[in-house]
Amino acid sequence: MSVNRTLMTQLQQFASVFGRHDIDLGEVYYHEKPLPVQEPLPLGEALHTFYSCIELQEHPMIGGVLAVQFFRLPELERAQQGWRWIMTASGLAPDPKWPAGWIVFADYNGDALIVDSADPQGPVYGSIQKRHSQIAASLSDFFAMTTALMKVEEEEFELDATDEDSEVKSEFIERAMELAPAIIGREHGQQYLDFFFS
């Protein structure tokens, strides 16, 4: 399995930002030398790179406004239930409407973050009650945007990007809108922001 160097760079940057003043939960470690990966299901190139370069411990979750929880490899099969696999009268079965290569790898408030494992770049989709939108052209772009917003939340908003009603501050969303076109493109940027902040 080949390794995506661009993705590795973004993963390294993500791991270096993760752990912001204890607001991020669990632990994330980057490994320059990829770890061996026992795939519970075919991961494709992008997700294989993610799991071989990033070690996830203690159920890691991005804190603050993003609130993304990543599934560790032992949790990955169960994470597909309700999305890729559904309960039928005869038991658990593949959802015939679910694209075969789509793998749920993270959760945002009960909604799914998905990588298309059939594409080596690993396009990322957000799914809200199985209504899907492509929020990044690649897993690398997803982590570039996510890491950028984690840094903005810490450095520009001092980890206080919500108002008294626990809504994301409009100033933070405006700042995210400024950054998105250069990082993931205007169209994907809008879909990314709609998924997380609408």
N, CA, C and O atoms as a DFTB+ gen file, in Angstrom:
792 C
 N C O
     1  1       0.852      -1.189       0.000
     2  2       0.000       0.000       0.000
     3  2       0.889       1.241       0.000
     4  3       1.734       1.399       0.881
     5  1       0.702       2.115      -0.977
     6  2       1.506       3.333      -1.049
     7  2       1.072       4.312       0.039
     8  3      -0.036       4.216       0.566
     9  1       1.951       5.248       0.369
    10  2       1.687       6.214       1.428
    11  2       1.565       7.601       0.807
    12  3       2.401       8.002      -0.002
    13  1       0.539       8.315       1.183
    14  2       0.262       9.652       0.676
    15  2       1.067      10.664       1.489
    16  3       0.744      10.940       2.644
    17  1       2.123      11.218       0.874
    18  2       3.025      12.121       1.606
    19  2       2.335      13.426       1.991
    20  3       2.583      13.966       3.069
    21  1       1.467      13.936       1.110
    22  2       0.737      15.167       1.436
    23  2      -0.140      14.945       2.655
    24  3      -0.196      15.785       3.554
    25  1      -0.818      13.818       2.679
    26  2      -1.655      13.493       3.833
    27  2      -0.809      13.328       5.085
    28  3      -1.205      13.781       6.159
    29  1       0.344      12.691       4.968
    30  2       1.217      12.520       6.131
    31  2       1.602      13.870       6.731
    32  3       1.628      14.028       7.951
    33  1       1.902      14.839       5.869
    34  2       2.254      16.181       6.351
    35  2       1.098      16.805       7.119
    36  3       1.297      17.385       8.187
    37  1      -0.111      16.685       6.576
    38  2      -1.273      17.254       7.258
    39  2      -1.564      16.533       8.573
    40  3      -1.958      17.162       9.555
    41  1      -1.372      15.234       8.590
    42  2      -1.588      14.484       9.824
    43  2      -0.578      14.878      10.898
    44  3      -0.919      14.969      12.077
    45  1       0.651      15.107      10.486
    46  2       1.675      15.545      11.437
    47  2       1.297      16.895      12.043
    48  3       1.450      17.107      13.246
    49  1       0.803      17.806      11.203
    50  2       0.390      19.120      11.699
    51  2      -0.816      19.002      12.627
    52  3      -0.889      19.675      13.655
    53  1      -1.758      18.141      12.254
    54  2      -2.926      17.926      13.113
    55  2      -2.500      17.405      14.483
    56  3      -2.957      17.910      15.509
    57  1      -1.632      16.402      14.506
    58  2      -1.187      15.823      15.775
    59  2      -0.450      16.844      16.631
    60  3      -0.528      16.801      17.859
    61  1       0.270      17.769      15.983
    62  2       1.017      18.778      16.739
    63  2       0.094      19.812      17.385
    64  3       0.452      20.425      18.390
    65  1      -1.092      20.006      16.809
    66  2      -2.052      20.972      17.352
    67  2      -2.976      20.313      18.374
    68  3      -3.407      20.957      19.330
    69  1      -3.279      19.038      18.174
    70  2      -4.198      18.322      19.063
    71  2      -3.661      18.329      20.494
    72  3      -2.457      18.217      20.725
    73  1      -4.590      18.462      21.455
    74  2      -4.206      18.498      22.862
    75  2      -4.222      19.903      23.422
    76  3      -3.534      20.191      24.401
    77  1      -4.999      20.781      22.813
    78  2      -5.031      22.191      23.199
    79  2      -5.554      22.377      24.624
    80  3      -6.752      22.250      24.875
    81  1      -4.661      22.673      25.535
    82  2      -5.018      23.038      26.912
    83  2      -6.094      22.131      27.496
    84  3      -6.993      22.598      28.195
    85  1      -6.002      20.870      27.217
    86  2      -6.923      19.859      27.751
    87  2      -8.349      19.977      27.232
    88  3      -9.237      19.290      27.737
    89  1      -8.596      20.831      26.236
    90  2      -9.936      20.897      25.646
    91  2     -10.162      19.713      24.707
    92  3     -11.287      19.238      24.556
    93  1      -9.079      19.239      24.075
    94  2      -9.159      18.039      23.241
    95  2      -9.001      16.819      24.145
    96  3      -8.128      16.784      25.012
    97  1      -9.847      15.832      23.935
    98  2      -9.853      14.656      24.803
    99  2      -9.071      13.508      24.175
   100  3      -8.967      13.414      22.952
   101  1      -8.525      12.639      25.017
   102  2      -7.744      11.522      24.513
   103  2      -6.377      11.969      24.027
   104  3      -5.941      13.089      24.294
   105  1      -5.710      11.079      23.312
   106  2      -4.355      11.365      22.847
   107  2      -4.188      10.946      21.398
   108  3      -4.722       9.928      20.956
   109  1      -3.432      11.757      20.671
   110  2      -3.131      11.508      19.260
   111  2      -1.625      11.606      19.079
   112  3      -1.018      12.603      19.470
   113  1      -1.017      10.582      18.489
   114  2       0.424      10.583      18.245
   115  2       0.679      10.345      16.759
   116  3       0.063       9.483      16.134
   117  1       1.600      11.130      16.213
   118  2       2.000      10.947      14.812
   119  2       3.249      10.083      14.756
   120  3       4.172      10.262      15.550
   121  1       3.276       9.140      13.810
   122  2       4.436       8.268      13.614
   123  2       4.987       8.474      12.203
   124  3       4.318       8.187      11.210
   125  1       6.211       8.973      12.139
   126  2       6.863       9.178      10.840
   127  2       7.046       7.849      10.117
   128  3       6.849       7.755       8.906
   129  1       7.421       6.833      10.870
   130  2       7.514       5.485      10.312
   131  2       6.164       4.805      10.517
   132  3       5.786       4.521      11.654
   133  1       5.434       4.539       9.439
   134  2       4.078       4.011       9.578
   135  2       4.009       2.738      10.415
   136  3       4.869       1.862      10.314
   137  1       2.982       2.655      11.235
   138  2       2.722       1.481      12.055
   139  2       2.063       0.390      11.210
   140  3       1.399       0.696      10.220
   141  1       2.238      -0.877      11.587
   142  2       1.495      -1.934      10.888
   143  2       0.005      -1.798      11.175
   144  3      -0.396      -1.462      12.290
   145  1      -0.804      -2.061      10.167
   146  2      -2.252      -1.902      10.296
   147  2      -2.944      -3.214       9.952
   148  3      -2.747      -3.766       8.869
   149  1      -3.745      -3.702      10.873
   150  2      -4.616      -4.855      10.606
   151  2      -5.981      -4.291      10.231
   152  3      -6.718      -3.818      11.096
   153  1      -6.318      -4.340       8.954
   154  2      -7.537      -3.703       8.475
   155  2      -8.769      -4.548       8.832
   156  3      -8.869      -5.698       8.403
   157  1      -9.707      -3.991       9.613
   158  2     -10.936      -4.731       9.911
   159  2     -11.875      -4.796       8.707
   160  3     -12.764      -5.645       8.643
   161  1     -11.662      -3.886       7.758
   162  2     -12.337      -3.870       6.468
   163  2     -11.429      -3.098       5.522
   164  3     -10.587      -2.331       5.989
   165  1     -11.567      -3.271       4.212
   166  2     -10.637      -2.604       3.295
   167  2     -10.684      -1.084       3.455
   168  3     -11.730      -0.463       3.261
   169  1      -9.546      -0.493       3.810
   170  2      -9.501       0.923       4.158
   171  2      -9.247       1.839       2.973
   172  3      -9.643       3.004       3.001
   173  1      -8.596       1.336       1.937
   174  2      -8.172       2.227       0.867
   175  2      -6.916       2.983       1.278
   176  3      -6.501       2.934       2.436
   177  1      -6.318       3.682       0.322
   178  2      -5.015       4.305       0.555
   179  2      -5.049       5.396       1.621
   180  3      -4.193       5.415       2.505
   181  1      -6.018       6.298       1.555
   182  2      -6.030       7.446       2.466
   183  2      -6.255       7.014       3.914
   184  3      -5.516       7.433       4.805
   185  1      -7.260       6.185       4.156
   186  2      -7.516       5.748       5.530
   187  2      -6.406       4.847       6.050
   188  3      -6.094       4.874       7.241
   189  1      -5.802       4.042       5.165
   190  2      -4.663       3.224       5.593
   191  2      -3.529       4.136       6.071
   192  3      -2.903       3.862       7.096
   193  1      -3.268       5.205       5.340
   194  2      -2.241       6.160       5.755
   195  2      -2.604       6.784       7.095
   196  3      -1.751       6.915       7.974
   197  1      -3.862       7.168       7.253
   198  2      -4.314       7.766       8.519
   199  2      -4.041       6.830       9.693
   200  3      -3.438       7.234      10.687
   201  1      -4.479       5.597       9.579
   202  2      -4.348       4.669      10.706
   203  2      -2.924       4.160      10.897
   204  3      -2.580       3.699      11.985
   205  1      -2.098       4.232       9.874
   206  2      -0.711       3.795      10.038
   207  2       0.184       4.909      10.578
   208  3       1.234       4.633      11.159
   209  1      -0.222       6.158      10.392
   210  2       0.597       7.287      10.851
   211  2       0.084       7.922      12.138
   212  3       0.840       8.576      12.855
   213  1      -1.198       7.730      12.430
   214  2      -1.793       8.338      13.617
   215  2      -2.185       7.246      14.608
   216  3      -2.960       6.344      14.292
   217  1      -1.637       7.351      15.802
   218  2      -2.008       6.446      16.889
   219  2      -3.053       7.138      17.754
   220  3      -2.807       8.216      18.295
   221  1      -4.210       6.519      17.879
   222  2      -5.326       7.079      18.635
   223  2      -5.434       6.353      19.969
   224  3      -5.541       5.127      20.015
   225  1      -5.403       7.123      21.055
   226  2      -5.519       6.523      22.387
   227  2      -6.588       7.245      23.194
   228  3      -6.798       8.448      23.038
   229  1      -7.254       6.500      24.051
   230  2      -8.246       7.060      24.979
   231  2      -9.389       7.781      24.251
   232  3      -9.819       8.852      24.681
   233  1      -9.874       7.202      23.166
   234  2     -11.039       7.728      22.441
   235  2     -10.889       9.221      22.119
   236  3     -11.646      10.043      22.636
   237  1      -9.934       9.570      21.281
   238  2      -9.643      10.981      21.028
   239  2     -10.805      11.726      20.391
   240  3     -11.508      11.209      19.523
   241  1     -10.981      12.961      20.853
   242  2     -12.045      13.826      20.357
   243  2     -11.546      15.256      20.323
   244  3     -11.003      15.757      21.308
   245  1     -11.733      15.915      19.183
   246  2     -11.435      17.339      19.100
   247  2     -12.465      18.069      19.953
   248  3     -13.669      17.885      19.771
   249  1     -12.000      18.888      20.873
   250  2     -12.924      19.646      21.707
   251  2     -13.354      20.940      21.035
   252  3     -13.086      21.165      19.854
   253  1     -14.020      21.777      21.798
   254  2     -14.442      23.067      21.266
   255  2     -15.558      22.951      20.252
   256  3     -16.431      22.092      20.373
   257  1     -15.531      23.821      19.246
   258  2     -16.663      23.928      18.326
   259  2     -16.740      22.780      17.325
   260  3     -17.811      22.540      16.769
   261  1     -15.654      22.067      17.077
   262  2     -15.684      20.995      16.079
   263  2     -16.215      19.682      16.648
   264  3     -17.020      19.016      15.997
   265  1     -15.789      19.301      17.831
   266  2     -16.345      18.137      18.532
   267  2     -16.360      16.872      17.674
   268  3     -17.378      16.183      17.597
   269  1     -15.236      16.571      17.034
   270  2     -15.117      15.370      16.200
   271  2     -14.464      14.262      17.008
   272  3     -13.376      14.442      17.554
   273  1     -15.129      13.117      17.085
   274  2     -14.553      11.945      17.747
   275  2     -14.120      10.943      16.691
   276  3     -14.908      10.575      15.820
   277  1     -12.871      10.501      16.764
   278  2     -12.321       9.553      15.796
   279  2     -12.476       8.126      16.310
   280  3     -12.316       7.859      17.501
   281  1     -12.788       7.219      15.397
   282  2     -12.911       5.811      15.760
   283  2     -11.566       5.115      15.600
   284  3     -10.921       5.223      14.557
   285  1     -11.151       4.404      16.639
   286  2      -9.944       3.595      16.557
   287  2     -10.242       2.349      15.728
   288  3     -11.403       1.985      15.541
   289  1      -9.195       1.698      15.235
   290  2      -9.399       0.526      14.379
   291  2     -10.308      -0.535      15.005
   292  3     -11.170      -1.071      14.308
   293  1     -10.148      -0.861      16.302
   294  2     -11.036      -1.882      16.876
   295  2     -12.506      -1.457      16.914
   296  3     -13.393      -2.300      17.053
   297  1     -12.764      -0.154      16.789
   298  2     -14.134       0.360      16.841
   299  2     -14.741       0.557      15.458
   300  3     -15.927       0.860      15.332
   301  1     -13.931       0.385      14.429
   302  2     -14.340       0.809      13.090
   303  2     -15.516      -0.002      12.550
   304  3     -16.436       0.559      11.956
   305  1     -15.488      -1.308      12.752
   306  2     -16.596      -2.123      12.236
   307  2     -17.919      -1.735      12.887
   308  3     -18.931      -1.578      12.204
   309  1     -17.908      -1.583      14.195
   310  2     -19.147      -1.208      14.884
   311  2     -19.627       0.175      14.437
   312  3     -20.830       0.428      14.384
   313  1     -18.695       1.064      14.117
   314  2     -19.064       2.420      13.694
   315  2     -19.858       2.437      12.397
   316  3     -20.528       3.426      12.097
   317  1     -19.794       1.352      11.620
   318  2     -20.528       1.305      10.349
   319  2     -22.011       0.986      10.555
   320  3     -22.820       1.180       9.648
   321  1     -22.361       0.503      11.734
   322  2     -23.746       0.109      11.981
   323  2     -24.663       1.331      11.984
   324  3     -24.374       2.345      12.619
   325  1     -25.753       1.209      11.273
   326  2     -26.681       2.321      11.120
   327  2     -26.377       3.177       9.912
   328  3     -27.177       4.028       9.524
   329  1     -25.216       2.949       9.317
   330  2     -24.805       3.700       8.128
   331  2     -24.563       2.723       6.976
   332  3     -25.417       2.546       6.108
   333  1     -23.403       2.099       6.982
   334  2     -23.074       1.124       5.934
   335  2     -23.876      -0.165       6.102
   336  3     -24.296      -0.783       5.123
   337  1     -24.079      -0.552       7.342
   338  2     -24.835      -1.756       7.668
   339  2     -26.077      -1.364       8.451
   340  3     -26.017      -0.517       9.342
   341  1     -27.200      -1.980       8.118
   342  2     -28.462      -1.665       8.774
   343  2     -29.109      -2.947       9.293
   344  3     -28.821      -4.047       8.822
   345  1     -29.984      -2.774      10.268
   346  2     -30.683      -3.921      10.831
   347  2     -31.894      -4.251       9.964
   348  3     -32.708      -3.381       9.654
   349  1     -31.996      -5.500       9.584
   350  2     -33.141      -5.990       8.819
   351  2     -33.822      -7.102       9.610
   352  3     -33.369      -7.469      10.694
   353  1     -34.903      -7.630       9.066
   354  2     -35.626      -8.710       9.749
   355  2     -34.746      -9.933       9.961
   356  3     -34.948     -10.696      10.906
   357  1     -33.771     -10.117       9.078
   358  2     -32.882     -11.278       9.194
   359  2     -31.545     -10.937       9.846
   360  3     -30.629     -11.760       9.853
   361  1     -31.428      -9.727      10.393
   362  2     -30.193      -9.336      11.060
   363  2     -29.480      -8.202      10.346
   364  3     -30.055      -7.531       9.489
   365  1     -28.217      -7.995      10.710
   366  2     -27.423      -6.913      10.146
   367  2     -27.087      -7.215       8.691
   368  3     -26.653      -8.319       8.361
   369  1     -27.291      -6.218       7.818
   370  2     -27.048      -6.420       6.386
   371  2     -26.559      -5.117       5.771
   372  3     -26.840      -4.044       6.304
   373  1     -25.824      -5.191       4.647
   374  2     -25.391      -3.967       3.975
   375  2     -26.594      -3.144       3.518
   376  3     -27.590      -3.694       3.048
   377  1     -26.493      -1.829       3.660
   378  2     -27.520      -0.934       3.131
   379  2     -27.317      -0.851       1.623
   380  3     -26.264      -0.389       1.184
   381  1     -28.278      -1.277       0.817
   382  2     -28.086      -1.275      -0.640
   383  2     -27.903       0.121      -1.227
   384  3     -27.406       0.262      -2.344
   385  1     -28.299       1.151      -0.482
   386  2     -28.160       2.525      -0.974
   387  2     -26.825       3.156      -0.575
   388  3     -26.503       4.261      -1.011
   389  1     -26.061       2.458       0.245
   390  2     -24.799       3.015       0.764
   391  2     -23.668       2.674      -0.195
   392  3     -23.464       1.498      -0.495
   393  1     -22.921       3.670      -0.688
   394  2     -21.801       3.371      -1.597
   395  2     -20.808       2.399      -0.967
   396  3     -20.433       2.546       0.196
   397  1     -20.392       1.418      -1.736
   398  2     -19.603       0.299      -1.205
   399  2     -18.301       0.737      -0.548
   400  3     -17.878       0.127       0.434
   401  1     -17.658       1.777      -1.065
   402  2     -16.367       2.184      -0.538
   403  2     -16.424       3.172       0.609
   404  3     -15.379       3.558       1.133
   405  1     -17.597       3.586       1.011
   406  2     -17.709       4.603       2.057
   407  2     -17.515       3.995       3.439
   408  3     -18.167       3.014       3.799
   409  1     -16.603       4.594       4.212
   410  2     -16.298       4.122       5.563
   411  2     -16.458       5.275       6.549
   412  3     -15.833       6.324       6.394
   413  1     -17.290       5.078       7.553
   414  2     -17.436       6.052       8.638
   415  2     -16.199       5.947       9.524
   416  3     -15.918       4.887      10.083
   417  1     -15.458       7.052       9.650
   418  2     -14.227       7.017      10.451
   419  2     -14.272       7.952      11.651
   420  3     -13.388       7.911      12.508
   421  1     -15.300       8.794      11.715
   422  2     -15.404       9.742      12.820
   423  2     -16.858      10.154      12.991
   424  3     -17.697       9.934      12.117
   425  1     -17.131      10.757      14.138
   426  2     -18.490      11.149      14.508
   427  2     -18.499      12.617      14.915
   428  3     -17.586      13.095      15.589
   429  1     -19.544      13.321      14.496
   430  2     -19.755      14.700      14.937
   431  2     -21.184      14.816      15.467
   432  3     -22.135      14.919      14.691
   433  1     -21.326      14.799      16.769
   434  2     -22.646      14.929      17.400
   435  2     -23.664      13.941      16.846
   436  3     -24.821      14.299      16.624
   437  1     -23.245      12.715      16.624
   438  2     -24.146      11.691      16.118
   439  2     -24.245      11.623      14.607
   440  3     -24.893      10.724      14.070
   441  1     -23.615      12.559      13.913
   442  2     -23.572      12.537      12.454
   443  2     -22.249      11.920      12.007
   444  3     -21.264      11.938      12.745
   445  1     -22.238      11.377      10.799
   446  2     -21.085      10.597      10.341
   447  2     -20.139      11.411       9.475
   448  3     -20.564      12.213       8.643
   449  1     -18.857      11.191       9.685
   450  2     -17.814      11.654       8.771
   451  2     -17.290      10.423       8.048
   452  3     -16.925       9.428       8.674
   453  1     -17.257      10.505       6.729
   454  2     -17.052       9.338       5.866
   455  2     -15.893       9.589       4.918
   456  3     -15.732      10.694       4.401
   457  1     -15.090       8.563       4.692
   458  2     -14.070       8.593       3.642
   459  2     -14.487       7.616       2.548
   460  3     -14.908       6.493       2.825
   461  1     -14.362       8.065       1.302
   462  2     -14.586       7.173       0.161
   463  2     -13.296       6.406      -0.089
   464  3     -12.364       6.923      -0.705
   465  1     -13.251       5.170       0.393
   466  2     -12.023       4.379       0.305
   467  2     -11.717       3.926      -1.116
   468  3     -10.608       3.469      -1.390
   469  1     -12.682       4.046      -2.026
   470  2     -12.455       3.642      -3.416
   471  2     -11.591       4.643      -4.168
   472  3     -11.043       4.325      -5.223
   473  1     -11.466       5.852      -3.629
   474  2     -10.654       6.906      -4.241
   475  2      -9.365       7.036      -3.435
   476  3      -9.433       7.230      -2.222
   477  1      -8.184       6.935      -4.068
   478  2      -6.927       7.014      -3.315
   479  2      -6.769       8.292      -2.494
   480  3      -6.082       8.292      -1.473
   481  1      -7.405       9.388      -2.937
   482  2      -7.297      10.645      -2.196
   483  2      -8.196      10.670      -0.959
   484  3      -7.993      11.482      -0.056
   485  1      -9.175       9.790      -0.923
   486  2     -10.059       9.725       0.239
   487  2     -10.950      10.938       0.409
   488  3     -10.874      11.603       1.443
   489  1     -11.800      11.257      -0.574
   490  2     -12.749      12.361      -0.384
   491  2     -13.560      12.159       0.895
   492  3     -13.886      11.030       1.262
   493  1     -13.879      13.253       1.560
   494  2     -14.589      13.184       2.838
   495  2     -16.001      13.737       2.675
   496  3     -16.217      14.788       2.072
   497  1     -16.948      12.998       3.230
   498  2     -18.355      13.385       3.201
   499  2     -18.869      13.521       4.627
   500  3     -18.447      12.794       5.526
   501  1     -19.779      14.456       4.816
   502  2     -20.532      14.537       6.051
   503  2     -21.921      13.997       5.796
   504  3     -22.516      14.282       4.757
   505  1     -22.443      13.225       6.724
   506  2     -23.771      12.637       6.547
   507  2     -24.628      12.922       7.766
   508  3     -24.300      12.517       8.881
   509  1     -25.727      13.620       7.542
   510  2     -26.697      13.919       8.585
   511  2     -27.962      13.141       8.254
   512  3     -28.664      13.459       7.293
   513  1     -28.248      12.124       9.051
   514  2     -29.395      11.246       8.798
   515  2     -29.398      10.743       7.347
   516  3     -30.433      10.700       6.682
   517  1     -28.204      10.367       6.887
   518  2     -27.978       9.814       5.546
   519  2     -28.265      10.815       4.420
   520  3     -28.516      10.425       3.279
   521  1     -28.223      12.087       4.753
   522  2     -28.178      13.125       3.717
   523  2     -26.722      13.556       3.624
   524  3     -26.173      14.114       4.574
   525  1     -26.093      13.296       2.471
   526  2     -24.648      13.406       2.344
   527  2     -24.240      14.687       1.614
   528  3     -24.942      15.161       0.720
   529  1     -23.106      15.229       2.010
   530  2     -22.487      16.324       1.262
   531  2     -20.977      16.132       1.308
   532  3     -20.426      15.725       2.330
   533  1     -20.314      16.426       0.198
   534  2     -18.857      16.292       0.158
   535  2     -18.248      17.541       0.771
   536  3     -18.437      18.644       0.258
   537  1     -17.518      17.372       1.865
   538  2     -16.973      18.516       2.582
   539  2     -15.481      18.720       2.330
   540  3     -14.919      19.732       2.749
   541  1     -14.837      17.779       1.656
   542  2     -13.424      17.936       1.287
   543  2     -13.107      16.986       0.142
   544  3     -13.616      15.866       0.091
   545  1     -12.264      17.442      -0.772
   546  2     -11.899      16.619      -1.929
   547  2     -10.979      15.471      -1.553
   548  3     -10.844      14.508      -2.308
   549  1     -10.342      15.569      -0.385
   550  2      -9.406      14.530       0.055
   551  2      -9.337      14.530       1.574
   552  3      -9.724      15.502       2.223
   553  1      -8.845      13.437       2.133
   554  2      -8.631      13.381       3.579
   555  2      -7.575      14.394       3.995
   556  3      -7.639      14.955       5.090
   557  1      -6.613      14.624       3.127
   558  2      -5.592      15.634       3.390
   559  2      -6.218      17.018       3.533
   560  3      -5.897      17.747       4.471
   561  1      -7.106      17.384       2.612
   562  2      -7.786      18.678       2.694
   563  2      -8.629      18.780       3.959
   564  3      -8.667      19.828       4.604
   565  1      -9.305      17.691       4.310
   566  2     -10.122      17.700       5.526
   567  2      -9.267      18.039       6.742
   568  3      -9.651      18.880       7.554
   569  1      -8.116      17.393       6.872
   570  2      -7.276      17.667       8.032
   571  2      -6.627      19.045       7.950
   572  3      -6.377      19.668       8.982
   573  1      -6.352      19.525       6.753
   574  2      -5.810      20.879       6.614
   575  2      -6.807      21.907       7.143
   576  3      -6.435      22.809       7.894
   577  1      -8.066      21.771       6.752
   578  2      -9.097      22.714       7.193
   579  2      -9.375      22.560       8.680
   580  3      -9.490      23.552       9.400
   581  1      -9.482      21.343       9.134
   582  2      -9.778      21.086      10.542
   583  2      -8.670      21.616      11.441
   584  3      -8.944      22.239      12.467
   585  1      -7.425      21.373      11.064
   586  2      -6.293      21.864      11.854
   587  2      -6.262      23.383      11.864
   588  3      -5.991      23.991      12.900
   589  1      -6.538      24.005      10.716
   590  2      -6.558      25.467      10.636
   591  2      -7.595      26.050      11.594
   592  3      -7.322      27.040      12.273
   593  1      -8.775      25.447      11.653
   594  2      -9.822      25.958      12.536
   595  2      -9.494      25.698      14.004
   596  3      -9.839      26.507      14.866
   597  1      -8.837      24.590      14.295
   598  2      -8.401      24.344      15.671
   599  2      -7.423      25.428      16.117
   600  3      -7.491      25.902      17.251
   601  1      -6.517      25.817      15.228
   602  2      -5.543      26.863      15.555
   603  2      -6.223      28.217      15.716
   604  3      -5.891      28.972      16.630
   605  1      -7.172      28.529      14.836
   606  2      -7.904      29.795      14.946
   607  2      -8.656      29.854      16.273
   608  3      -8.642      30.874      16.961
   609  1      -9.306      28.757      16.619
   610  2     -10.070      28.719      17.870
   611  2      -9.161      28.973      19.074
   612  3      -9.549      29.654      20.023
   613  1      -7.960      28.421      19.024
   614  2      -7.031      28.591      20.145
   615  2      -6.345      29.951      20.126
   616  3      -6.304      30.641      21.144
   617  1      -5.806      30.339      18.972
   618  2      -4.933      31.513      18.911
   619  2      -5.697      32.827      18.778
   620  3      -5.256      33.852      19.297
   621  1      -6.833      32.807      18.089
   622  2      -7.572      34.052      17.861
   623  2      -8.783      34.203      18.773
   624  3      -9.224      35.321      19.040
   625  1      -9.324      33.083      19.251
   626  2     -10.514      33.140      20.102
   627  2     -10.261      32.610      21.510
   628  3     -11.187      32.516      22.316
   629  1      -9.014      32.265      21.807
   630  2      -8.618      31.800      23.135
   631  2      -9.542      30.689      23.640
   632  3      -9.933      30.662      24.807
   633  1      -9.879      29.770      22.722
   634  2     -10.719      28.607      23.019
   635  2     -12.086      29.007      23.568
   636  3     -12.671      28.310      24.396
   637  1     -12.577      30.144      23.087
   638  2     -13.892      30.642      23.505
   639  2     -14.639      31.121      22.263
   640  3     -14.845      32.319      22.070
   641  1     -15.040      30.167      21.424
   642  2     -15.677      30.506      20.148
   643  2     -17.184      30.299      20.170
   644  3     -17.820      30.274      19.116
   645  1     -17.767      30.150      21.365
   646  2     -19.224      30.055      21.477
   647  2     -19.744      31.191      22.343
   648  3     -19.034      31.716      23.201
   649  1     -21.014      31.565      22.100
   650  2     -21.614      32.659      22.864
   651  2     -22.313      32.125      24.108
   652  3     -22.194      30.947      24.444
   653  1     -23.048      33.010      24.791
   654  2     -23.695      32.609      26.046
   655  2     -24.793      31.564      25.845
   656  3     -25.206      30.907      26.801
   657  1     -25.265      31.409      24.610
   658  2     -26.267      30.382      24.299
   659  2     -25.637      29.108      23.742
   660  3     -26.337      28.240      23.221
   661  1     -24.316      29.000      23.855
   662  2     -23.545      27.847      23.361
   663  2     -23.607      27.705      21.846
   664  3     -23.376      26.619      21.314
   665  1     -23.919      28.796      21.149
   666  2     -23.881      28.817      19.689
   667  2     -22.502      29.291      19.239
   668  3     -21.865      30.101      19.912
   669  1     -22.050      28.779      18.095
   670  2     -20.752      29.212      17.571
   671  2     -20.834      30.690      17.204
   672  3     -21.767      31.118      16.524
   673  1     -19.869      31.449      17.652
   674  2     -19.868      32.889      17.391
   675  2     -19.803      33.168      15.895
   676  3     -19.080      32.500      15.156
   677  1     -20.570      34.164      15.462
   678  2     -20.582      34.523      14.043
   679  2     -19.200      34.960      13.577
   680  3     -18.842      34.756      12.417
   681  1     -18.426      35.558      14.472
   682  2     -17.075      35.995      14.105
   683  2     -16.182      34.806      13.761
   684  3     -15.335      34.891      12.872
   685  1     -16.379      33.699      14.472
   686  2     -15.593      32.497      14.174
   687  2     -15.987      31.934      12.812
   688  3     -15.122      31.557      12.021
   689  1     -17.280      31.875      12.539
   690  2     -17.743      31.356      11.253
   691  2     -17.256      32.244      10.112
   692  3     -16.853      31.743       9.062
   693  1     -17.290      33.555      10.315
   694  2     -16.780      34.479       9.293
   695  2     -15.295      34.239       9.043
   696  3     -14.839      34.264       7.900
   697  1     -14.549      34.006      10.114
   698  2     -13.111      33.731       9.959
   699  2     -12.904      32.421       9.208
   700  3     -12.017      32.324       8.360
   701  1     -13.716      31.418       9.515
   702  2     -13.632      30.137       8.807
   703  2     -13.949      30.315       7.327
   704  3     -13.303      29.701       6.477
   705  1     -14.933      31.145       7.015
   706  2     -15.305      31.402       5.624
   707  2     -14.175      32.094       4.870
   708  3     -13.992      31.872       3.673
   709  1     -13.423      32.927       5.569
   710  2     -12.273      33.591       4.946
   711  2     -11.188      32.581       4.591
   712  3     -10.557      32.687       3.539
   713  1     -10.971      31.607       5.463
   714  2      -9.884      30.643       5.278
   715  2     -10.213      29.552       4.269
   716  3      -9.334      29.089       3.543
   717  1     -11.469      29.142       4.223
   718  2     -11.852      27.934       3.483
   719  2     -11.462      27.923       2.011
   720  3     -10.917      26.918       1.555
   721  1     -11.711      28.995       1.232
   722  2     -11.421      28.905      -0.211
   723  2      -9.979      28.529      -0.526
   724  3      -9.729      27.760      -1.455
   725  1      -9.032      29.059       0.231
   726  2      -7.620      28.781      -0.046
   727  2      -7.203      27.387       0.422
   728  3      -6.206      26.847      -0.059
   729  1      -7.952      26.803       1.350
   730  2      -7.556      25.511       1.917
   731  2      -8.259      24.352       1.226
   732  3      -7.615      23.382       0.828
   733  1      -9.575      24.447       1.083
   734  2     -10.329      23.330       0.494
   735  2     -11.223      23.752      -0.667
   736  3     -11.989      22.940      -1.185
   737  1     -11.133      25.009      -1.079
   738  2     -11.951      25.464      -2.199
   739  2     -13.283      26.018      -1.722
   740  3     -13.773      25.647      -0.655
   741  1     -13.861      26.902      -2.509
   742  2     -15.078      27.597      -2.094
   743  2     -16.258      26.644      -1.900
   744  3     -16.964      26.718      -0.895
   745  1     -16.469      25.737      -2.881
   746  2     -17.632      24.851      -2.801
   747  2     -17.524      23.885      -1.623
   748  3     -18.461      23.753      -0.836
   749  1     -16.380      23.212      -1.505
   750  2     -16.212      22.293      -0.381
   751  2     -16.176      23.050       0.942
   752  3     -16.647      22.554       1.966
   753  1     -15.617      24.249       0.910
   754  2     -15.587      25.060       2.121
   755  2     -16.981      25.360       2.635
   756  3     -17.239      25.279       3.836
   757  1     -17.882      25.707       1.722
   758  2     -19.256      25.989       2.130
   759  2     -19.932      24.741       2.685
   760  3     -20.658      24.808       3.677
   761  1     -19.687      23.593       2.033
   762  2     -20.276      22.338       2.514
   763  2     -19.707      21.956       3.885
   764  3     -20.436      21.475       4.753
   765  1     -18.417      22.171       4.071
   766  2     -17.768      21.895       5.358
   767  2     -18.413      22.738       6.455
   768  3     -18.776      22.226       7.514
   769  1     -18.549      24.036       6.190
   770  2     -19.103      24.936       7.198
   771  2     -20.573      24.642       7.459
   772  3     -21.032      24.727       8.598
   773  1     -21.311      24.296       6.412
   774  2     -22.722      23.939       6.599
   775  2     -22.854      22.694       7.472
   776  3     -23.728      22.625       8.336
   777  1     -21.985      21.716       7.242
   778  2     -22.054      20.474       8.025
   779  2     -21.792      20.742       9.504
   780  3     -22.523      20.251      10.365
   781  1     -20.762      21.512       9.798
   782  2     -20.379      21.710      11.185
   783  2     -21.160      22.812      11.898
   784  3     -21.382      22.728      13.106
   785  1     -21.573      23.833      11.169
   786  2     -22.070      25.025      11.859
   787  2     -23.481      25.458      11.485
   788  3     -23.932      26.511      11.936
   789  1     -24.199      24.670      10.667
   790  2     -25.576      25.061      10.316
   791  2     -26.575      24.413      11.267
   792  3     -27.780      24.622      11.133
